[in-house]
């Protein structure tokens, strides 16, 4: 399957992506992952991206698209791919459309995980992350607590609430999403690719996607 996963922070894109990759071997691809991968591999595009990243500047859309194009041509993407967190804006969506056309790749759907704001706020404010940078295991005080309070099950390091997961910070992130990224729902609806799933259960989302793409 070849999908774009849309949805606000905390909508469950990462969880759904992991479940989908187990179905048919599709690869989950995020902008951060491909940028780090290109930098680590030392490719020409990776070196260009590293210059922007080291200076704290945003990597230009054009460069991200070039790196994305390289990534999608790798062998592990042949079974399919799930774009998580990209595109974020209408110009990025237009550029991605042009790139996929050049590569001869057709999308199966753009899936929008439509989750109520109060559910997202509850999910993210109760999320806790292992403070060990080599672990970063994610927990939730309600749905996935640590066995020992405040201690990571995997490595024994303290678990923390990230600065960007307070109620105030999350509200700002959601406002930014609604302003910049939410218009993509309308964009992909016009393209005839939108699958809108109004569900808080990851199983329900995956079931809807399976029905849409015929798995």
Secondary structure, 3 states (H helix, E strand, C coil): CEEEEEECCCCCHHHHHHHHHHHHCCEEEEHHHHHHHHHHHCCHHHHHHHHHHHCCCCCCHHHHHHHHHHHHCCHHHCCCEEEECCCCCHHHHHHHHHHHHHHCCCCCEEEEECCCHHHHHHHHHCEEEECCCCCCCEEECCCECCCECCECCCCCCEEECCHHHCHHHHHHHHHHHHHHCCHHHHHHHHCCCEEEECCCCHHHHHHHHHHHHCC
